Amino acid sequence: MRPNSLIELDRDHLIHPVISWKGHEARGATVLQSAKGATLTDAEGHTLLDGFSGLWCVNVGYGHESIVEVAAEQMRRLPYATGYFHFSSEPAIRLAARLAELAPGDLNHVYFTLGGSDAVDSAVRFIRYYYNVTGRPTKKHMIALERGYHGSSTIGAGLTAIQSFHDGFDAPTQLQHHIPSPYPYRNPAGDSAEAVIAASVAALKAKVEELGADNVAAFFAEPIQGSGGVIVPPDGWLKAMRDTARELDILFVADEVITGFGRTGPLFGVEHDGVVPDLMTTAKGLTSGYSPMGAVLMSDRIYRAIADGAPAGKPIGHGFTYSAHPVSAAVGLEVLRLYTEGGILENGRRAGARFAAGLARLADHPLVGDVRVRGLLAGVELVTNKAKRTKPSPDLGLSGHLARFGYKNGVIFRAFADDIVGFAPPLCCTDEDIDTLLARFEQTLNDVLDVADVRAALA
Ligand code: PLP
């Protein structure tokens, strides 16, 4: 089918996530057609280096035949097996066991979902259930971080602190609260690790005191905030927050939907600080986007308390038709094999070091205020005055310029609110991919700088 007819059909029938529907009608879709390694090709034959791994999910890169083979084989043998009641399937069992083996500490129990939003939603429901069956039913309030993203389910969107996920949706924020994000570049008390950690610890304690410890259930945090602008907390922050949560008698939930599966170097983001959360939510890199799947990992203690505390003989009523889907589980097992035995994690670490060095060189660019990188997760914050760290005026429309010039230069990244550019290239990137990505991004920045209004704003 010609691209134009596809674009018309898309405009008439396909509702897209996280976009102005009217804006999309006016612009039309970019139809992606095929991919290999780190390169995408659109329906017009334009090739794009994918600096964002789809939506920070295709960690192993595109075109792995071994994944296609295990999916096809599983579809032939057993395309579906319910996880309900006492039914199970071999790939789901093996994937749960492998995750328990790879995850830190005693996160030994795995509940499979279809993605990240329902993993967060499931975590909230299990936490509520846990406190109800262990005799502490007043513990209902959840605390998360400003600029945090925890999906767009009804509950998760309340934990998410990005305004467009609340506005107009009546997000249930009565039981969900936010404290400032650990954002060194814009921390009012300075960017030292001590100042950032002290501010977060004090904010969590103050919020729990305000709500009453008997009413607070959990603290949710991404080890590195993704959609909020790739905010990288200092070393030691996760451990301080984990310890504070324990001291306050609230659960600590690490949302590893982006940071899991090698994105930041180690398999999980919490490993940077050697932290073991009470629950962990994952998705994306679990199957590298080849098939939808997420997972909640639960500690021995929480699992046991729920199993023993639930009313005898009554079902624990939480489940999805596609929980523990055998095809996704088979894909997940092969993806995990590629990370650990196929050299992908190791390659990701090497590529991450090269990417970090290249981005550091761009710190001198007139538009670049801050560069933050962990592994292959990076944020580049643009400013119009480096010394004063001035956020660009929305009137400059930088994100539109970035998207337009990025496409012209053949590179995909994401421009978040406050003109922060996010990168999450596939872990399979070669040195050449990384160098090309950096060169195309630099060209894009130069093109943006050449826009008359932008140059005038910097003068
Ligand atoms: N949690 C985090 C940290 C995420 O970044 C996302 C998605 O980007 C989600 C949850 C929601 O995941 P999904 O889009 O798979 O529902």
Residues whose N, C-alpha, C, O or C-beta is under 5 A from the ligand:
A	BS01	PLP	G115 G116 S117 D118 Y149 H150 G151 E222 G226 D255 V257 I258 A283
